Amino acid sequence: NTEVDLDILNDTIEYIRPAVQADGGDIKLSSVENGVVNIEMLGACQGCPMSIATLKSGIERILMDKVPGVVEVIAT
């Protein structure tokens, strides 16, 4: 179990954010516990049927690749 480095996590979220904002949405880090990152989907992402696909195939993949210790990303 690797502790998630919040600085790397926040930097990576800032790296992802412009792509989400380009579609009228936004993301915000809610919490991190035991490698599970809770992301709040904002703006156009709220209630969008594609937001879960974006979260899992995009955001989760990038965070797990770039941030040691991240095991899952879920929307809160």
N, C-alpha and C positions, 0 to 999 in steps of 0.2 A: 504494500500500500504506500504509494508516494503521495506526499502532501502537495496539494495544488498551490502553485506559486501565483498569488493574486495579482502581482504586477504583470507577469506574463499573460495571465488570463485577461486582464483588463486591456492590455495592449492588443491582444488578438481580437477581442470584441471590437475595439476601435478600428482594427483592420477590416473587419467584416461589415461594420455599420454602414459605410457608404453604399454598398450594394443593396442592402435592405432599404435604405432611405430612398434609393433611386426608384423603388417601386411604391413609395408612399408610406412605408412602414418604419419601424425602428425596433431596436432591441435594448433591453436593460438587464443587467445582472441582478438577480434577486438574492440568491444565496448559493453557497457551495457547502456540501456536506458529504463526507466519505467518497469524494471523487465525482459526485453527482452535481452537475451545474444546473441551477434553476434560472431560466431566462424568461423575462416578461416580454411578450410580443405586443408591440404598441402600434398605434396608427392603423394603416390599412391592413396590417397583419392580424389585428384582432378580428376573429370570426371568419377570416379568409380560409376556405377549404385547403388551399395550397400551403398554408403556414406550417402545418405539421411536416409536409414533405420538405419544405425549406429548412425547417429546424433539424430534421433527421439526416437528410442527404447532403445538406450544405453546412449549416452551422455546427452540428455535432461532429461531422467528419473533419472539419477544419480544426475545431478545438481539440479533438482527440489526437490529431496529428501534431499540432504545434504546442500543446500545453501538457507536460508530463503530469500524470495522476488523474486526468479526466477520464472517467469510465462511461459516463452517460450524460446527455443533455436533455432536459425536459422543460416544457413550458409550464409556467405557473399562472 
